[in-house]
Structures are given as C-alpha cells and as structure tokens.
Amino acid sequence: MGLPGLTLMARYIRADDFQIRSQAASERERDIDLGYVIQSGPLAGLGFRLRNVMYRGSDTTDVDENRVLITYTFNIW
C-alpha cells in the first residue's frame, strides 16, 4: 500500500465437538490487529497497535476487548 511500517493481521479460530462438564461445547475467536511503526527520525522504532478481540463460547462468558499497545524496538548490540 506504499506505507512502510503499517501492518494488518486477522485471525479466526473455531473449536467444535469437545466437552465441558460432560456437555457438548464449542467456541470461536476473532482477532484483528492494526499497527504502525515509525520508520525514521528520533522516534524510529516506536510502534502503535490497535487490537480488537471477540470471543464466544457455548458454555463460557463472551468477551469483547479493545486494546492499545505501544512498543519500542531498539538494538542492544
């Protein structure tokens, strides 16, 4: 897309046919990450990521999460 440092990740996980307390169960999770890492200048290596998570289970509590992650990468050697 012509924008170095921009990343997008999407993941969908589904599990069926297992048991919780002797009852048939299923669950599913969807994760989406959108991130950007500054490429140059005094803040080079500083990254920001937005994460959205949706979890649904037949015998568990449903979870919806939005997270903001801030990272910094630097060379040790």
C-alpha positions as a LaTeX table, in Angstrom:
\begin{tabular}{lrrr}
\hline
Residue & $x$ (\AA) & $y$ (\AA) & $z$ (\AA) \\
\hline
Met1 & 0.00 & 0.00 & 0.00 \\
Gly2 & 3.04 & 2.25 & $-0.07$ \\
Leu3 & 3.12 & 2.89 & 3.68 \\
Pro4 & 6.18 & 1.26 & 5.27 \\
Gly5 & 5.64 & 0.18 & 8.86 \\
Leu6 & 1.89 & $-0.45$ & 8.52 \\
Thr7 & 0.70 & $-3.98$ & 9.38 \\
Leu8 & $-2.65$ & $-5.73$ & 9.48 \\
Met9 & $-3.34$ & $-9.15$ & 10.95 \\
Ala10 & $-6.65$ & $-11.00$ & 11.14 \\
Arg11 & $-7.21$ & $-14.41$ & 12.70 \\
Tyr12 & $-10.30$ & $-16.61$ & 13.18 \\
Ile13 & $-10.21$ & $-19.71$ & 15.36 \\
Arg14 & $-13.06$ & $-22.15$ & 15.87 \\
Ala15 & $-13.29$ & $-25.27$ & 18.03 \\
Asp16 & $-16.15$ & $-27.77$ & 17.98 \\
Asp17 & $-17.01$ & $-31.18$ & 19.40 \\
Phe18 & $-15.36$ & $-31.01$ & 22.80 \\
Gln19 & $-16.92$ & $-31.33$ & 26.23 \\
Ile20 & $-17.18$ & $-29.10$ & 29.28 \\
Arg21 & $-18.71$ & $-30.77$ & 32.35 \\
Ser22 & $-19.94$ & $-33.66$ & 30.16 \\
Gln23 & $-21.83$ & $-31.33$ & 27.78 \\
Ala24 & $-21.01$ & $-30.71$ & 24.12 \\
Ala25 & $-19.32$ & $-27.34$ & 23.67 \\
Ser26 & $-17.89$ & $-25.06$ & 21.00 \\
Glu27 & $-16.06$ & $-21.75$ & 20.90 \\
Arg28 & $-14.77$ & $-19.20$ & 18.42 \\
Glu29 & $-12.42$ & $-16.23$ & 18.50 \\
Arg30 & $-11.70$ & $-13.42$ & 16.04 \\
Asp31 & $-8.68$ & $-11.14$ & 16.44 \\
Ile32 & $-7.78$ & $-8.09$ & 14.35 \\
Asp33 & $-4.55$ & $-6.08$ & 14.80 \\
Leu34 & $-3.71$ & $-2.84$ & 13.01 \\
Gly35 & $-0.24$ & $-1.48$ & 13.71 \\
Tyr36 & 2.23 & 1.14 & 12.64 \\
Val37 & 5.96 & 1.50 & 13.46 \\
Ile38 & 7.72 & 4.84 & 12.90 \\
Gln39 & 10.49 & 4.21 & 10.37 \\
Ser40 & 12.86 & 7.18 & 10.76 \\
Gly41 & 13.72 & 10.16 & 12.91 \\
Pro42 & 14.24 & 10.40 & 16.67 \\
Leu43 & 11.21 & 8.15 & 17.35 \\
Ala44 & 12.25 & 5.40 & 14.91 \\
Gly45 & 11.18 & 2.02 & 16.29 \\
Leu46 & 8.20 & 3.38 & 18.24 \\
Gly47 & 5.13 & 1.33 & 17.39 \\
Phe48 & 1.41 & 1.58 & 17.98 \\
Arg49 & $-1.05$ & $-1.27$ & 17.65 \\
Leu50 & $-4.83$ & $-1.40$ & 17.95 \\
Arg51 & $-6.22$ & $-4.84$ & 18.78 \\
Asn52 & $-9.85$ & $-5.96$ & 18.72 \\
Val53 & $-10.77$ & $-9.39$ & 20.11 \\
Met54 & $-14.14$ & $-11.13$ & 20.08 \\
Tyr55 & $-14.56$ & $-14.48$ & 21.90 \\
Arg56 & $-17.75$ & $-16.51$ & 22.03 \\
Gly57 & $-18.20$ & $-19.85$ & 23.77 \\
Ser58 & $-21.23$ & $-22.07$ & 24.21 \\
Asp59 & $-20.53$ & $-22.69$ & 27.91 \\
Thr60 & $-18.36$ & $-19.70$ & 28.88 \\
Thr61 & $-18.59$ & $-15.93$ & 29.24 \\
Asp62 & $-18.46$ & $-13.91$ & 25.99 \\
Val63 & $-15.55$ & $-11.48$ & 25.78 \\
Asp64 & $-15.07$ & $-8.33$ & 23.67 \\
Glu65 & $-11.80$ & $-6.44$ & 24.07 \\
Asn66 & $-10.19$ & $-3.38$ & 22.54 \\
Arg67 & $-6.54$ & $-2.77$ & 23.37 \\
Val68 & $-3.94$ & $-0.15$ & 22.53 \\
Leu69 & $-0.35$ & $-1.39$ & 22.61 \\
Ile70 & 2.69 & 0.86 & 22.47 \\
Thr71 & 6.07 & $-0.75$ & 21.74 \\
Tyr72 & 9.62 & 0.40 & 21.21 \\
Thr73 & 12.30 & $-1.61$ & 19.45 \\
Phe74 & 15.99 & $-0.83$ & 19.89 \\
Asn75 & 19.28 & $-2.55$ & 19.16 \\
Ile76 & 21.16 & $-3.94$ & 22.16 \\
Trp77 & 24.43 & $-4.51$ & 20.29 \\
\hline
\end{tabular}
